[in-house]
Amino acid sequence: MIVDVNAFVGCYPFRRVPGSALGHVAESMARLGIDQGWVSHLPSVFWRDPMEGNDWLLKATSDVMAMVPVPAIHPGLPGWEAELDRVVRLTIPAVRCDASFYGLDPVGEEVHALVRACAGHHIPLLTAVRLEDGRQRHPHDRAPELAAADVRSWLRADAELRLVVSHADRAFIEEVHFGSTPSEASRVWWDVSWVWGPPEDHLQLLLETVGVDRFVFGTGQPLRLPEAAFAKLDLLDFSVDDRDRLMAGNVHACLSRTIERQ
């Protein structure tokens, strides 16, 4: 089984992104053999109220068996607690918050309140370090990238938080992992979409030093070519069992909210 924890649907505001419609992403998943995709609503990352995209996302993915929605929560807006209470009762694997894109202080009380609320609901929190390489970002796209210290502060804010971080590179992952206690490091999972494969072999090194159990599969599509995530895994020197754990086993065993669509 293959679970992609990092997929988006919808238009990107700063450039044309082919294949971003829900049907196109579903076709891509089927072509690549992805059994389940955790899908976020890309346009609402940039909206003043990203929670306004949740209803569309929930409805649009309800008819696509391979897609499970990841609703957004903005803890700086009124009513976010009620929205979180509503969506956690639905068939979702996680909620997302991209604090820097929302104009929030990642280590401020608002975000820490969401961290504690997610921990209380036993729902993983998904966040992205970045969405694009800084060299190709539009001049109006000025949201700062997430810092490793921000992630460490979330892990320390509540001992029950489970965190999935996408679009992190080797340096970011090492700074968080080796700067955290073993207990803290055991509650964060990293997707592989932004980690270099050969010839740098950053992913190979991280699997050996940080451990396979800390990684989950993510493509970042449609902002990134999903084939790239598969290619870097094909070039790794690791066992079939380890590959299975990274592709889906870690999601099933550790995040525990993986959705079985009926």
C-alpha positions in Angstrom: 0.0 0.0 0.0 1.1 3.6 -0.7 -0.1 6.6 1.3 0.7 10.1 0.1 0.4 12.4 3.1 1.3 15.6 1.1 -1.0 16.3 -1.8 -3.0 19.4 -2.8 -5.9 20.3 -5.0 -6.9 23.6 -6.4 -5.3 26.6 -8.0 -2.0 28.2 -6.9 -2.2 32.0 -6.8 1.4 32.8 -8.0 1.8 30.8 -11.1 0.1 28.3 -13.4 0.3 24.8 -12.1 -0.9 22.1 -14.5 -2.8 19.2 -13.1 -4.1 20.9 -10.0 -7.8 20.1 -10.5 -9.2 17.4 -8.2 -9.8 15.0 -11.1 -6.2 15.5 -12.4 -4.7 14.7 -9.0 -6.9 11.6 -8.7 -5.7 10.4 -12.1 -2.1 11.0 -11.1 -2.6 9.0 -7.9 -4.2 6.1 -9.8 -1.4 6.1 -12.5 1.3 5.9 -9.8 -0.4 3.3 -7.7 -1.1 5.6 -4.7 -3.8 4.0 -2.7 -4.6 6.9 -0.4 -3.8 10.6 -0.6 -4.1 13.1 2.3 -5.4 16.1 0.3 -5.3 19.7 1.3 -7.0 22.7 -0.4 -4.2 24.7 -1.9 -6.0 28.1 -2.6 -7.1 28.5 1.0 -3.6 28.4 2.3 -3.4 32.0 1.0 -6.9 33.1 2.0 -7.6 35.3 5.0 -9.7 32.6 6.4 -8.4 29.2 5.2 -11.2 27.4 7.0 -13.6 28.7 4.3 -12.2 26.0 2.0 -13.0 23.1 4.3 -16.5 22.5 3.2 -15.5 22.5 -0.5 -12.7 20.1 0.3 -14.9 17.7 2.3 -17.5 17.6 -0.4 -15.1 17.3 -3.3 -13.2 14.4 -1.8 -16.2 12.5 -0.6 -16.8 10.9 -4.0 -13.1 9.9 -4.5 -12.3 6.8 -2.5 -8.5 7.3 -2.7 -8.7 10.8 -1.2 -9.1 11.8 2.4 -9.4 15.5 3.2 -7.1 17.5 5.6 -9.1 20.5 6.7 -7.3 23.7 7.6 -7.6 25.4 11.0 -6.6 29.1 11.6 -6.2 29.5 15.4 -6.1 33.3 15.1 -9.7 33.6 13.9 -13.0 33.5 15.8 -14.7 30.1 15.8 -11.6 28.0 15.1 -12.3 25.8 18.2 -15.8 25.0 16.9 -14.5 24.2 13.4 -11.9 21.9 14.9 -14.5 20.2 17.0 -16.6 19.8 13.8 -14.0 18.3 11.5 -12.4 15.9 14.0 -15.7 14.1 14.1 -15.5 13.5 10.3 -13.4 11.0 8.3 -10.1 12.8 8.3 -6.5 11.8 9.1 -5.2 15.1 10.3 -5.8 18.9 10.3 -3.3 21.4 8.9 -2.1 24.8 10.0 0.5 26.8 8.0 1.1 29.5 10.5 3.6 31.6 8.6 1.2 31.7 5.6 -1.6 32.8 7.9 0.4 35.7 9.3 0.7 34.1 12.7 3.7 33.9 15.0 4.5 30.2 14.9 5.6 30.3 18.6 2.8 32.5 19.7 -0.1 31.6 22.0 -2.6 31.2 19.2 -0.6 28.4 17.5 0.3 26.8 20.8 -3.5 26.7 21.7 -4.1 24.8 18.5 -1.2 22.4 19.3 -2.8 21.7 22.7 -6.3 21.3 21.1 -5.0 18.8 18.5 -3.3 16.9 21.2 -6.5 16.8 23.2 -8.4 15.5 20.2 -5.7 13.0 19.4 -5.5 14.3 15.9 -2.2 14.8 14.1 -1.3 18.3 13.0 0.2 18.7 9.5 2.3 21.7 8.5 4.6 22.7 5.7 8.1 24.3 6.1 7.6 25.9 2.7 5.7 25.3 -0.6 8.2 26.5 -3.1 11.9 27.1 -3.5 12.7 30.6 -2.4 14.4 31.3 -5.8 11.2 30.8 -7.7 8.7 32.5 -5.4 6.6 35.4 -6.6 7.7 38.8 -5.2 4.3 39.0 -3.5 4.8 35.6 -1.8 6.6 36.8 1.3 5.5 34.4 4.0 8.6 33.3 5.9 9.5 29.7 6.0 8.9 27.7 9.2 11.9 27.5 11.5 13.2 24.3 13.2 12.9 26.1 16.5 9.2 26.6 15.8 8.7 22.8 15.4 10.6 22.1 18.6 8.4 24.6 20.5 5.3 22.8 19.3 6.6 19.4 20.4 7.4 20.9 23.8 4.0 22.6 24.1 2.1 19.4 24.7 3.5 15.9 25.2 0.6 14.3 23.3 1.0 16.2 20.1 1.7 14.2 16.9 3.1 16.3 14.1 3.6 15.6 10.4 6.0 18.1 8.7 6.2 18.3 4.9 8.7 20.1 2.6 11.6 19.9 5.1 15.2 19.4 3.9 18.0 17.5 5.6 19.3 20.4 7.6 15.9 21.2 9.0 15.1 17.6 9.9 18.5 17.1 11.6 18.1 20.4 13.6 14.8 19.3 15.0 15.6 15.6 15.5 18.9 16.0 17.2 17.8 19.2 19.1 14.9 17.3 20.7 14.6 14.8 23.4 14.0 11.2 22.3 10.4 11.5 23.4 9.8 14.7 21.4 11.6 13.3 18.3 9.3 10.2 18.4 6.2 12.3 17.9 7.2 14.0 14.6 7.1 12.4 11.1 8.8 13.8 8.0 7.6 13.5 4.5 10.3 12.9 1.8 9.2 15.4 -0.8 11.9 18.0 -0.1 14.8 15.7 0.8 17.5 15.2 -1.8 18.1 11.8 -3.2 21.2 10.8 -5.3 23.8 12.1 -5.9 23.7 14.0 -2.6 22.0 11.0 -0.9 20.5 13.1 1.9 17.6 10.8 2.2 19.8 7.7 2.5 21.8 9.4 5.3 18.7 10.5 7.2 17.2 7.0 7.0 20.4 5.7 8.6 20.8 8.4 11.3 17.3 9.5 12.1 15.6 6.2 11.3 13.1 4.9 8.8 10.3 5.1 11.5 10.4 8.9 11.4 9.5 9.2 7.7 6.4 9.0 5.6 5.8 9.2 1.9 4.7 12.5 0.4 4.8 13.8 -3.1 3.9 17.5 -2.8 1.9 17.2 -6.0 0.8 19.1 -8.0 3.4 21.7 -7.0 6.1 19.0 -7.4 6.3 16.2 -9.8 5.1 13.1 -7.9 7.4 10.8 -9.9 10.4 12.5 -8.2 9.4 11.0 -4.8 9.2 7.5 -6.3 12.5 7.9 -8.2 14.5 8.8 -5.0 13.1 5.8 -3.2 13.9 3.5 -6.2 17.5 4.6 -5.9 17.8 4.0 -2.2 19.7 1.1 -0.7 17.2 -0.2 1.8 15.1 -3.3 2.4 11.6 -4.1 1.1 10.3 -4.0 4.7 11.8 -0.5 5.2 10.3 0.7 2.0 6.9 -0.7 3.0 7.1 1.1 6.4 8.0 4.4 4.7 5.3 4.1 2.1 2.4 3.3 4.5 3.5 1.2 7.5 4.5 4.2 9.6 1.2 6.0 8.9 -0.7 2.9 10.0 1.4 2.0 13.0 2.2 5.5 14.4 -0.3 8.1 13.3 -3.3 5.8 14.0 -5.8 8.0 12.3 -5.3 6.6 8.8 -8.7 6.4 7.2 -10.3 3.3 5.9 -12.8 4.5 3.3 -16.0 2.4 3.2 
